[in-house]
């Protein structure tokens, strides 16, 4: 198996929906607080700045603030409607794709940031005995309004295109193609000849999930191999990517690991206060989350597509054309996948010694996932079996010899139905 780099801490920090809007809002708030204090020496040398008095500045900023909060509510409402529509029409498993949209996050951030900025600048406007109008700051408020209008137009365009079923299916398919290249490379890093068998006569050290519950989302192969090599051990992961693990359920077993060994004893650059048990460090390299992630989980993308097809074939919707579009996208994914070989479950160190063994989804199981349920629910349709048969026939021509038996099985099932 080729080593896959898991999402970095920086990537994981930016994933939540609220992070980017919060950062933009904080930046606007800081600008609204400090810019009025710093602009006096430079305002005289800048053209096209606001030239009104205190009353005019208050009116402009108040109008901007009230308008921005109203439109922000509209953007939130549109976003909620889109999420509800995506969940009901497609599948709840595509909501993460919509929530990850940077256009939506940036739009909310610009609108809330403009609102907060206008309020922050408004507090610095003074009249009476010591009048002060932050001309540059008020001018920047105008610029933020223009940016908000531009982002609103971009948001509407993004929403109207992203909610189209063809766009949703294509986006999932593109993510799946990337996963195929990452997880099933043309030349697997460890090679299919690498094999490992559990040693006999020794007892392994078991690693459990402790108090964690959720889906296995990724494995930090690089760090896990480094730790296992230093401890002269082999880590056998028991749960494949995407599966659910509950509290105290075994995650892996480690062969050759001394009990109570600490990372400080293996690595010189680990300080005593940062040292932890090697078993705990290895368990931490197996990432878990409440929801599945597409990073190392090709089956998730296929599951999303199959769910969309099943929803389209349900009696309440009865839209076989959407199911055919899904089959076309599955064809695109499987056409690439059947030309690859299932990689070895072994990850080796630089000396070629097996250090990590991880369950790998076979290509045959992914073919089953792509075909079985759609064939079951699409038997009453004219389009679906015909398109499925054409896909399987083409896949059989392109597939490696070891995959043809599975494809023949499904072609036989279609003929029997």
C-alpha positions in Angstrom: 0.0 0.0 0.0 1.3 3.5 -0.9 1.6 5.8 2.1 -1.1 8.4 2.2 -0.5 11.7 4.0 -3.4 12.4 6.3 -5.0 15.8 6.6 -2.6 18.2 8.4 -3.7 20.0 11.6 -3.9 23.2 9.4 -6.3 21.5 7.0 -8.4 20.1 9.8 -8.6 23.5 11.5 -10.1 25.1 8.3 -12.6 22.4 7.7 -15.5 23.5 10.0 -18.1 25.6 8.3 -17.8 28.5 10.8 -14.0 29.0 10.7 -13.6 31.1 7.5 -16.6 33.4 8.3 -15.2 33.9 11.8 -11.7 34.8 10.5 -13.1 37.3 8.0 -15.4 38.8 10.7 -12.6 39.1 13.2 -10.3 40.8 10.5 -13.1 43.3 9.7 -13.7 43.9 13.4 -10.0 44.6 14.0 -9.9 46.9 11.0 -12.9 48.8 12.2 -11.3 49.3 15.6 -7.7 50.3 14.7 -8.0 51.9 11.2 -9.9 55.0 12.5 -7.1 55.6 15.0 -4.3 55.2 12.4 -5.8 57.0 9.4 -5.5 60.7 10.5 -1.9 61.2 9.2 -2.6 59.7 5.8 -6.2 60.8 5.0 -5.1 64.2 3.7 -2.9 62.6 1.0 -5.6 60.2 -0.4 -8.1 61.1 -3.1 -11.7 59.9 -3.3 -12.3 59.5 0.4 -15.5 60.3 2.2 -15.9 64.0 2.7 -19.2 64.2 4.7 -19.6 65.3 8.3 -20.3 63.3 11.4 -24.1 63.1 10.8 -23.5 61.9 7.2 -21.0 59.3 8.3 -23.4 58.0 11.0 -26.2 57.8 8.5 -24.1 55.9 5.9 -22.6 53.5 8.5 -26.0 52.8 10.1 -27.6 52.1 6.7 -24.8 49.7 5.8 -25.0 47.9 9.1 -28.8 47.4 8.9 -28.7 46.4 5.2 -25.9 43.9 5.8 -27.6 42.1 8.7 -30.7 41.8 6.6 -28.9 40.3 3.6 -26.9 38.0 5.9 -30.2 36.5 7.1 -31.2 36.0 3.5 -27.9 34.2 2.7 -28.4 31.9 5.8 -31.9 31.1 4.7 -30.9 30.2 1.2 -28.1 28.0 2.5 -30.5 26.2 4.8 -33.0 25.6 2.0 -30.2 24.3 -0.2 -29.0 21.9 2.5 -32.6 20.6 3.1 -33.1 20.1 -0.7 -29.8 18.3 -1.0 -30.6 16.0 1.9 -34.1 15.2 0.6 -33.4 15.0 -3.1 -30.0 13.4 -3.2 -28.7 11.9 0.0 -27.8 13.2 3.5 -24.2 12.1 2.8 -23.6 14.9 0.3 -24.2 17.6 2.9 -20.5 17.8 3.8 -19.8 18.7 0.2 -22.1 21.7 0.3 -20.9 22.8 3.8 -17.3 22.7 2.5 -18.1 25.3 -0.2 -15.6 28.2 0.1 -18.0 30.4 -1.8 -20.7 30.1 0.7 -18.3 30.5 3.6 -16.7 33.6 2.1 -20.1 35.2 1.3 -21.2 34.8 4.9 -17.9 36.0 6.2 -17.9 39.2 4.0 -21.5 40.0 5.0 -21.0 39.5 8.7 -17.6 41.2 8.5 -19.1 44.3 6.8 -21.8 44.5 9.4 -19.3 44.3 12.3 -16.9 46.7 10.5 -19.7 49.3 10.1 -20.6 49.1 13.8 -16.9 49.3 14.9 -16.3 52.4 12.7 -19.6 54.0 13.8 -18.4 54.1 17.5 -15.4 56.3 16.5 -17.5 59.0 14.8 -17.6 62.1 17.1 -19.4 65.4 16.8 -20.0 68.4 19.1 -16.8 69.9 20.7 -14.2 67.5 19.1 -15.7 66.4 15.8 -13.9 63.5 14.1 -15.0 61.6 10.9 -12.8 58.6 10.0 -13.0 59.4 6.3 -10.8 56.5 5.1 -12.7 54.0 7.3 -16.0 55.2 5.9 -14.7 54.9 2.4 -13.5 51.4 3.1 -17.1 50.6 4.3 -18.3 51.6 0.8 -15.7 49.2 -0.7 -16.9 46.4 1.6 -20.4 47.0 0.4 -19.3 46.6 -3.2 -17.4 43.4 -2.3 -20.6 42.1 -0.6 -22.7 42.7 -3.7 -20.1 40.9 -5.8 -20.0 38.0 -3.4 -23.8 37.8 -3.3 -23.9 37.5 -7.1 -21.2 34.8 -7.0 -23.1 33.1 -4.2 -26.3 33.0 -6.2 -24.5 31.6 -9.3 -22.7 29.0 -7.1 -26.0 27.9 -5.5 -27.9 27.6 -8.8 -25.2 25.5 -10.4 -24.1 23.4 -7.4 -27.7 22.2 -6.7 -28.0 20.7 -10.2 -27.9 16.9 -10.0 -25.4 16.7 -12.8 -23.0 19.0 -11.0 -23.4 17.0 -7.7 -22.8 13.7 -9.4 -19.8 15.1 -11.4 -18.3 16.6 -8.2 -18.5 13.3 -6.4 -17.1 11.4 -9.4 -14.1 13.8 -9.6 -13.3 13.2 -5.9 -13.6 9.4 -6.5 -11.2 9.5 -9.4 -8.6 11.3 -7.2 -9.1 8.6 -4.5 -8.5 5.9 -7.1 -5.2 7.5 -8.1 -4.2 7.8 -4.4 -5.3 4.4 -3.1 -5.0 2.2 -6.2 -1.9 3.6 -8.0 -0.8 2.0 -11.3 2.4 0.9 -9.5 1.6 0.2 -5.9 4.3 1.5 -3.6 4.8 -1.8 -1.7 4.2 -4.0 -4.7 1.7 -6.9 -4.8 4.5 -9.3 -3.9 4.9 -7.9 -0.3 3.2 -10.3 2.1 3.1 -10.7 5.9 1.8 -13.3 8.2 1.1 -12.9 11.9 3.9 -14.6 14.0 3.0 -17.7 15.9 3.9 -18.4 19.5 3.8 -14.7 20.6 1.0 -12.6 22.0 0.2 -9.2 20.5 -0.4 -5.9 22.3 -4.0 -4.8 21.6 -4.8 -1.2 20.8 -8.4 -0.1 21.4 -10.4 3.0 20.7 -10.5 4.0 24.3 -13.3 6.6 24.8 -13.6 7.4 21.1 -16.5 6.5 18.9 -16.9 7.2 15.2 -15.7 6.3 11.7 -12.1 5.5 10.9 -11.2 8.3 8.6 -7.5 8.1 8.0 -4.2 6.4 9.1 -1.0 8.4 9.5 1.2 5.8 7.8 4.4 7.9 7.9 4.3 8.5 11.7 3.1 5.0 12.4 5.8 3.4 10.3 8.5 5.6 12.0 7.2 4.6 15.5 6.9 0.9 14.6 10.4 0.9 13.1 11.9 2.5 16.2 10.1 -0.1 18.5 10.9 -2.9 16.1 7.3 -3.8 15.9 4.5 -4.5 13.4 1.1 -2.8 13.6 -1.8 -4.8 12.2 -4.8 -2.5 11.8 -8.1 -4.5 12.2 -10.7 -1.9 11.0 -10.8 -0.7 7.4 -11.2 3.0 6.5 -14.8 4.1 6.7 -16.0 1.5 9.3 -17.5 2.5 12.6 -15.7 1.9 15.8 -17.2 2.1 19.3 -15.7 2.7 22.7 -13.1 0.1 23.8 -13.4 -1.8 20.5 -10.0 -3.1 19.3 -8.4 -1.0 16.5 -5.2 -2.8 16.0 -2.8 -5.3 17.4 0.9 -4.8 17.7 3.4 -7.6 17.4 6.8 -7.3 19.1 6.0 -4.2 21.2 7.4 -4.2 24.7 4.8 -3.3 27.4 5.0 0.2 28.9 7.4 1.5 26.3 7.4 5.3 26.0 8.1 7.5 23.0 10.8 9.3 25.0 12.8 6.0 25.0 12.7 5.7 21.2 13.2 9.3 20.0 15.9 11.6 21.4 14.0 14.8 20.3 11.0 13.9 22.5 11.2 15.8 25.8 10.3 14.0 29.0 7.1 16.1 29.5 6.0 15.3 25.9 6.7 11.6 26.2 3.7 9.2 26.0 3.2 5.5 25.7 4.1 4.0 22.3 0.8 2.2 22.3 -1.1 5.4 22.8 0.9 7.1 20.1 0.1 4.3 17.7 -3.6 4.4 18.5 -3.6 8.2 17.9 -2.2 7.7 14.4 -5.6 6.0 13.5 -7.9 9.0 12.9 -11.5 8.9 13.8 -14.4 11.3 13.3 -18.2 11.4 13.5 -18.6 11.4 9.8 -16.7 9.6 7.0 -14.1 11.5 4.9 -13.3 11.1 1.2 -9.5 11.5 1.8 -8.8 7.8 2.1 -12.3 6.4 1.6 -13.2 5.6 -2.0 -16.2 3.6 -0.9 -17.8 6.7 0.6 -17.9 8.4 -2.9 -19.3 5.3 -4.4 -21.9 5.0 -1.6 -22.9 8.7 -2.2 -23.5 8.0 -5.9 -25.4 4.7 -5.2 -27.6 6.5 -2.7 -28.5 9.2 -5.2 -29.5 6.5 -7.7 -31.6 4.7 -5.1 -33.4 7.9 -4.2 -34.0 8.6 -7.8 -35.5 5.1 -8.4 -37.8 5.2 -5.4 -41.5 5.2 -6.2 -42.0 8.7 -4.7 -39.5 10.2 -7.2 -39.3 7.8 -10.1 -36.5 9.5 -12.0 -34.5 6.7 -13.8 -32.7 9.3 -15.9 -30.8 10.5 -12.8 -30.0 6.9 -12.0 -28.5 6.5 -15.5 -26.4 9.6 -14.9 -25.1 8.0 -11.7 -24.3 4.8 -13.7 -22.4 6.9 -16.2 -20.3 8.4 -13.4 -19.7 5.0 -11.8 -18.6 3.8 -15.3 -16.0 6.6 -15.3 -14.7 5.6 -11.9 -14.7 1.8 -12.5 -13.2 2.1 -15.9 -10.1 3.4 -14.2 -10.3 1.2 -11.2 -10.6 -2.2 -13.1 -7.3 -1.5 -14.8 -5.5 -1.3 -11.5 -4.6 -4.1 -9.0 -5.6 -4.2 -5.4 -2.4 -3.0 -3.6 -0.7 -5.0 -0.9 -2.1 -4.2 2.6 1.5 -3.9 3.8 3.4 -0.6 4.4 7.2 -1.0 4.6 9.9 1.1 6.0 12.9 2.3 4.0 14.7 -1.0 4.6 11.8 -2.9 3.1 10.6 -4.4 6.4 6.8 -4.6 6.9 5.8 -2.2 9.7 2.0 -1.6 9.1 -0.6 -4.0 7.8 -4.0 -2.3 7.0 -7.1 -3.8 5.5 -7.6 -2.8 1.9 -10.9 -2.8 0.1 -10.7 -5.1 -2.9 -11.6 -3.9 -6.3 -14.2 -6.6 -6.5 -16.0 -5.4 -3.4 -16.1 -1.9 -4.9 -17.6 -3.3 -8.0 -20.3 -5.0 -5.9 -21.0 -1.8 -4.0 -21.4 0.0 -7.3 -23.7 -2.5 -9.0 -25.7 -4.6 -6.5 -28.2 -2.1 -5.1 -28.8 -0.2 -8.3 -29.5 -3.5 -10.1 -31.9 -4.5 -7.3 -33.9 -1.2 -7.3 -33.7 -0.6 -11.1 -35.2 -3.9 -12.3 -38.5 -2.3 -13.1 -36.9 0.4 -15.3 -36.2 0.2 -19.0 -33.2 2.5 -19.0 -31.3 1.3 -15.9 -30.7 -2.4 -16.8 -29.8 -1.6 -20.4 -27.2 1.1 -19.3 -25.9 -1.2 -16.5 -25.3 -4.0 -19.0 -23.5 -1.7 -21.4 -21.3 -0.5 -18.5 -20.4 -4.0 -17.3 -19.7 -5.2 -20.9 -17.2 -2.3 -21.5 -15.6 -2.8 -18.1 -15.1 -6.5 -18.8 -13.1 -5.6 -22.0 -10.9 -3.1 -20.1 -10.5 -5.1 -16.8 -7.6 -7.1 -15.6 -8.1 -10.9 -15.8 -8.7 -11.2 -12.0 -11.7 -8.8 -12.2 -13.5 -10.4 -15.1 -15.1 -13.2 -13.1 -16.8 -10.7 -10.9 -18.1 -8.7 -13.9 -19.3 -11.9 -15.5 -21.3 -12.7 -12.4 -23.1 -9.4 -12.6 -23.7 -9.7 -16.3 -25.3 -13.1 -15.6 -27.5 -11.6 -12.9 -28.7 -8.9 -15.3 -29.5 -11.5 -18.0 -31.4 -13.6 -15.4 -33.5 -10.7 -14.3 
